[in-house]
Amino acid sequence: MVRTVLLLATLAMSAPAFADLLVSRGASGVDRYSDGGAFLGTLISPGSGGLVDAQGVAVLSNGDLLVGDFASDNVLRFDPAGSFLGVFASGPTINTPFDVVVGTGGDVFVANAGGLDTIARLNGTTGAVVQASFTSGNVTPIGGPQYMAFGPNLALTDIAGHVFRFDSSTGVHVSTSFSFVNPEGVAFAGNGDLYVASFDGISRIPNGMVAPELVIDGLAFPTDIAFGPDGTLYVLSDKVYRYDVSGPVGVLVDSFGTSGGEFLVHYVPIPEPGSFWLLGLGLIAMLAAGRRYRLRGF
């Protein structure tokens, strides 16, 4: 009995939490959906912490959220429940922040879409500037950085129509770049293939830098894209679409929402402390019951 209880406890504690989906909507704040598409309300309301124009959303290792405010030149920090904690980063290295992502080493990267045209690298704990301009070596200038994604390297789109790749650690440009009509969101699949949203649809650049191939067509101005916990590709357009892209052409799984948006990101909500307390009480009760059964000879 005790072994069974301990096994159940181990499974309960090790099972992955259900991931939610966050969608930033500019002046409308940040909405929250279940991963299955149920609308859970506005997580971060307009005006919270001075938020005016919510753009990129990033999730820190402790579950806190960072939101780039395109209007105020601030990166704001919120707890997992959406309560404002303070300004994470501001100042001369942050100018009209668009995308905000966490890199492979835990640092935070901010795409400055204004006059700076830089990717700022910040300490993931304090927000202090590590590098005011992370990228280097690209012959073609970055013309207004937009969306970023980390995978085998750092992928970046810009307003001028380019898709750049940079070394994830050093920021040095990887030689091959591509041009698209209005490229937006980028996402890496588990096998290293890069997916790019653009005016033409969703294209895949197979790992190895070969030519792009169109895999999803017919969407109305897709913006951000991201792979979900189930491996499907989430595409933000007039609503959120989910596609199976395991084959040569993307197959629509379903869609939800009616409001579109700017950025999307998955995150795993951290359970409330009370949940752990209740779990602990339940395990103690089960262990005690098992001990009574053993003493009584069952």
N, C-alpha and C positions, 0 to 999 in steps of 0.2 A: 504493500500500500504506500509506504513512504517513498519507495523508488518511483512508483507511478506519479505521486504528487510532485516529486522533484523533477521528473521528466516534463510534466505539464508546466511547471513553473519555468523551466529552462526554455521550453518552446514559446511560452507567452512573452518572456523577456527578450528572446532573440528574434521573434517574428518582426518583419519590417512594418513600420507604421504606414498607414495609407497616405499617399501623397496627394496634396491639393494642388490646384492650378491657380496662379495669380495672373491677372490681366491688367496692365496699366492702361488708363484711358484718358491721358492728358488732363484736362480741366475737371474730369469726373472722378479722379482719384484712382484707386486700385481695387478691382473686384476680385472676388474669390469664388472658385467653383470646386466641386469635388472632381476627382480625376475622371469620374464617369459622366460629368457634364451637368450635375445639379448645381444651380446657382445658390451660393451660400451667403450672398450679400456683399456689401462694400466693406472691405477690410480696412482700408485707409481712406478716410473721407477728405475731400478737397478742403484746404485750409488747415488741416492738422499739421502742426509744426511749421506753419507758413507755406505749406505745399500749394503751389499754383498750377503747375503743368507736369504731371507725373509721366516720366518716360521709363528709362531702364530700371529694372528691379533685380537685385541680387540677394542671395541668401547666404549669410555667414555661417560658420561651422556650429555656432551655438543656437542657430535658428533665428537670430535677429535679421531684419530686412533692411536693405539699403535702397533708396529711391532717388534717382536723379531728377532734380527739379529744373527743367529747361528754362524756366522764367527767372529763377533767383540765383543761379550759379552756385547752388548748394547741393550736396549729397546728404540726404536726411536719413536718420536711423530710427527704426521702429522695432518694437518687440514683436514676437510671433502673433500676438493678439491684435496688433495694429496700433498700439499706444506709442506716441512719440517719445523718443529717448533723448534726442539732441541732434545737432548738426555734426555729421561724421567728417565732412571735409568741405572746405570752401577756400576762398582766396585766389591769388593770381594764377594758380595752376589749374583751377576749375572754371571753365567758361562755357556756358550753355551745355551742361552735361546731357548727353543723349543716352547711350548705352552704359550700363554699369554691370560688370561681371567679376566673379571671383576666379582667379587663375589657379593653375594646378598646384602652386606652392602656397596658396592661401592669401596672397596679396590681392588687392582690389584694383581693377583697371577701369578707367573712366574715359569714354570717348568724348572729347571736347569738340563739339560740332560748330562752335563759333569761330572767331578769328584765329584761335590758337591752332586748330587743325592737328591736335596732338592726342596721344593716348597717355594719360597720366597713370603712374603706378603708385599705389598707396599701401601703407602698412595695413594689413587686414584686421588688426586689433585696435590700433590707435587712430588710423586715418592720416598719419603723418606721411608726407611726400617722400617716396623712395626714389622715384625718377620723374621729373617734370615731363619728360618726353621719352617714352619707352622705346619707340620704334626707330630704326635707322637702316640705311643701306638701300632704300628704294629709290630708283632713278626717277620714277613717276611720282610726283608729289601726291600726298593724300589730300583730296579735295573735299573736305567736310566729312570726317569719320562718322559712321552711323552705327551699324550692328557688329557685334563681335561674338566669337565662340572659340573656346579652347578645345583642342583635341590633340592630334599628332603635332600640331602647331597652333598659332593664333591666326584665325581667319578674321578679316575685316572688310566691310563694304564702305564705300563712300558715295557722296552725292554725285560725284563726277562720273560714276558708272563703273568703278573698278572693284575687283575682289583681290585683296592682297593676302599674302601669308607671311607670317613672321615667326622666327624661332620663339617658342614659348618661354624660354629662360633668358635669352640674351636680347630679344627684340630685333635681331638682325633679319633683314628681308630675305625670304626664300625666293629664288630667282623667278619662278613662273607665276604670272598674274593673269587674270582674265577680265574681260569687259562684258557688261550686261546692260540691258536697258533698265535703268532705275533699280539696281540691286538693293535689297533690303536685308531681311534676316538670313542668318547662316547657322547651320547646325551640323555637327559631326555625328555620323552613325558609329556603332560599335566597331565596325571593321575599318574605320578611318575614312570612309567616303564622306565628301563634303557636299551638303545640300544648300542651295542658294535660292532664296525667293526673289523674284524680279517681276517686272511688268509682263514678261512672257509666260510666267508660271513658276513651277519649282523644277530646278535643274539639279542634276547629280554630277559631281566631278569625282570619278572613281579614284581611290587612293593610288597615288603614283603620278598625279598631275596630268592625266590624259584629258582629252577634250570633254567639255560638258555635254550632257545628254538630257533632254527634256523628259521628265517623268510624270509631271502633273500639269495639265493645261486647263484653261477655262475658268480660272479663279478671278475674282474681281479685286485687283490690286492687293495681293497678299503682302503682309508686313513681316511680322516675326514668325519664326518656326522653331520648334524644339522637339526632341524625342522624349516621349513619356516613359514611365516605368515599365510599361508593357511592350515597349519597342516600336509603337506606332508613331508616326510623324504628326505632330500637332501643327496646324497652319492657321494663323490668325488673318482673317480677311473681314468680310461683312459679319461673320460669325466665326466660331472655332470649328475647324474641320479636322478629322482624324483619318489618316491614310495608312494603309499597309504598303510599304515601299520595298518589301523583300524581293519583289520581282522586277522585271524590266520597266513596268509601268505602274504608277501608284493606283491603288484601288481604294475608293472611298469606303470607310468603315461607318462613320456617322458624323453628325454635326450638332452643335448646341450653341446657345447664346444668340443674341440678336443685335449686339451693340458694337461688334468689332473692337478695335483697340490698337495699341502701339507695340507693346512688348508682352511676352508671356514667359513664365518660369514655373517649374514644379518645385514644391518644397514639402518636407515632411514636418507637420506640426508637432511640436514637443508636447507630450502629455502633461496635463496639469499635475502639480505635486500631489494633489489629493488622489489622483489615479494610482500612483505608486503606493500611497498609504493604504488605500482600499485593497489593492492587490496583496500587499503585505499581510493585512489582517486576514484576508481569505486564505492565504497560504498557511498562516499560523493555525487557523481553525482546522484546516484540512490535516495538517501534521498532527495536531492534538487528537483529532478523531482517529487517525491511523494508529496512534500510540495506544488509545483506549481499546481498539479492536484487538491489537496484538496482545495486550495484557489480559484480555478476557478470553483469549484462546481462539479467536476467529481466524 
